[in-house]
Amino acid sequence: MAKRDRLGDAAEMTKMMDINLIENTNVLTEDSRLPQMDYAQEAVSKCSNALGLCTTEGVILCAEKDKNHLLVMLESAQKLFRIDSHMAVAVSGIYGDDRPLIKAARKACADFKFVTEQPLPVKACAYEVSKLAMQFGSSCHGSYGRSRPYAATLIFGGMEKGEAALCLLDVFGDHSRCEFVAIGAGGELMQKALQEQFKSNMNLEEGIRLALSIMKLAKKDEFISCNIELMTITPEPKIRFYDYEQVVALYSTFEEPTETENN
């Protein structure tokens, strides 16, 4: 009888431990997954779209403002940020989560330029920011880490020794170089279209045409050109931000995609 009671207590304790593991999202599950990381990745996959691509003349960053967000004014819903005179970033994810990462990128560029008097390479900047992104759940110098990861994905774009450079930083803190990349709710569709239409010898005008057509492809009938932010990074005049009137004017001069959209 006593042995049966002990077995019953052990089973109850195991059940309680399983419940605590489910409730505690910072603990690995039975299949070695971290729920908080899955939640962050899922959040980014439902946020506004953004893309970046390299051309022979520079980098193009394009992002969409979320006009359906009830707590954020459309005018302040910035998705493209200047990091340094040679680098900018496009973001997709939860509002506010990207700000600490952008601040870390600007600090890394400023510190590197102060010491070496040279601009920080794009991938090196992404690496410095990845250190902050991967501090989730850890403590450093006696202070506690974040209780959850940053639910934001960043596309770093800039110039390195006169050539275009692009780097992606995801919610896991992984960073990788690429020629083109798309993120957000329509990221998978946009990435597939970029793989089919991207050419490494495109000039800046052709790249802008492709970026706007891909953004329209992701939104289809809901595309509104005034909700699109566009930025180019070139050797001269460095970073140029296109306001909504310029984006509307640019888009009106371009032909709409036909083959990919019909597919």
N, C-alpha and C positions, 0 to 999 in steps of 0.2 A: 504493500500500500504506500509506504513511504517512498519507495523507488518510483512508483507511478506518479506520485505528487511531484517528485523532483523532475521527472521527464516532462510533466505538464508545465512546470515553472520554466524549464529551459525552452520549451516550444513557445510559450508566451513571450519570453524575453527575446527570442529570435524574431518573433512577429513584430515586436515593438522596435527592434533594431531596423528591420526592413522599412517600417513606416518612417522612422527618422531619416533613413537614407533617401527615401523618396522626397521628404519635405526639405532636406538640406540639399540645395542645388549646387553646393560647392564640393560635394563628395562624388567620386566616381561611381557610376552605376555598375551593374553586373556585367554589362557588355563594354566596360572601360570607356564610357562616354561621360562628359561633363555637361550636365543640363544647362548651366548658365551659358556655356559657349554655343550650344545649340540654339538657345533663345536669342542670343546676340546675332548669330548668323541668320536666323529666321527674320529678325527685325530688319536687317539690312536688305534682305530679299524682298521686302514689302515696301521699301522706301522709294523715293524718287530716283530717276535714272541719271547716270552720268557716264561720260566716256572720255577717253584720251587717245590720241594717235600722233605718230611721228611723221613728219614730211621732210623733204629735202631742205626746206627753208626754216623749219622750226617745229614747235609742238603746238597742238590744238587741244584745248580742254573745253568740254561742253557739258552743261548740267541743266537739269530741270528743276524749277521751283515747284514745291507742293502747294497748289492752290486750294486743296481740300482740307488743309490742316486748320482746325478751329482755333487753336491757341497761338498761332503765329501769323503775323501780318505778312502778306505776300511781298511787300517792299523790303522787309527785313529778313526774308528767308534766303540768305546768301548761301550759295553752294560752291562758289569759286573764291579762293583766297590767295593773295599775294604773300609769298613766304620771304623772298629776297628779290633783288633786282634781276636775277636770272632764273627764278624758280617760282612756281605757283602750284596750287593743289585743288583738285575737285573732290568733293565729299558726297557720300550717300550714307544715311543712317539716322539715328535718333538725334534730334536737335539738342545741342549742349554737349553731347558725348564727343563730338569732333573738336570742340574748342580747346581742351587741354592738349590734344595731340598737335593741333596747329600751333599753339603757343610753344610747345616743346620743339617743333621744327624751326620756328623763328629764332628761338634761343640757340639752337645748335648751329644755325647759319651765322648768327652774330658772333658766337664764341669762336668759331673756326676762322672767320674773317679777321677777328681781332688779333688772333695769335699768328696766323699765316699770311694775312693780307691777300688771301685768295678765296674765291667762292667755293662753297661746300658742294661736292659732287651730289647728284640727285640720289643715287643709291645709298651713299653714306648718310644723307639726311634721313632717308627712310629707315635705315638701320638704327640711327639714334632714337627715332620716334618709336621703333618697335620695342626698344627696351622698356619704355613706359607702358606700352600696350600689353606686354607680357608680365607686368608686375601684379596682375590680377591674382588675388588670393594669397599673396606673399607679403611679408613684412620686411622692412629695411630700416636699419639704424633705430630700432625700437619703435617705429611707427607702423601702424597696421596698413595693409594694402587695401585696394578697393574690394568691395563685397561682390562685384560683378565686373565683367570685361566691358571695354568700350564698344558699344554697339554702333560702330562706324567703320567704313572702308574708305581709304584715301587713295587717290591717284596723284602721284607726284610727277610733275612735268617741268623740264627746264633745259638749259643749254650747258653742254660740257665741251669746252675747247672748240666752240663753234658748231657743235653737232647736237642734234635733238636727242634727248634722253627721257625715258618714261619708266616709272616704277610703281608697282601696286603694293599696298599694305592692307592686309585683311584683318578681320577681327581676332584672328589667332596670333597676330604679331608677325606672321610670315610676310616677307617682302621679296619681290622678284622683278627683274627687268622685263620689259616687253615692248613691242612696236605699236601695239594697239590693245585696248582693253575696255570693257563695258561692265558697269555694275548697276545694281538697283533692281527694281521689280521686273523690268524687261531686259535685264542683263544677259540672260541666256539667248534670247532672240537677237539682241543687238550684237552679241559676240559672234553668233553664227553668220549674221549679215556682214560683219566686218571681215571675217575670214574669207568670204566670197568676193568682196568688193575692194578690199584694201590692196594698195600697190605701194611698194617701198620707194618708188621713184615719183610719187605724187608731189606736186608743189603745194604751196599754202592755200591757194584758191581752190584747188581740187580737193584738198583735205577738208576745208570748211564746207564745201558742197556735200561731201560724203558725210560729215558729222551731222549736219542738219537733216539730211535725208534719213539717216539711221535713227535720229531722235524722233522723227515723225513716224517712222516705221513702228517704233515701240508703242507709241500712243495711238496710232491709227486715227480714228475720227475725233479723238479728244485732244489732238495736237493743237496747241496755241503758241505761235511763235514768240509772243511777248512774254511768255513764261520761261523762255530759254535764255540761259546765260552762256556767253561765249568769250573765250580768252585765248590769245595767241602769245607764245613766247618765242622770240626770234633774237638773233644777235643784235640787230638794230631795227627798231627802237626798243628793244627788250620786250617788256610786257605791255600788251594792249588789251584793254577790256572793252567789249562791244556792249553798249546799252541796248535796251529793248527796241528802240527805234531803228538802230543799225541792224539788229538781228532780223527784224521784220523786213527791212529793205533788202538785206542780203537774201533772205529766203524767197522773197517775191521774184528775184531775178533767176532763181535756180529752177530747173525742171524737176518735177516730182519723180520719185523712183517708180518704175513700172514693172520690171521683170521680177525683182525680189518681192515686191508687195503683192503681186498677183499670185506668187507661189504660196 
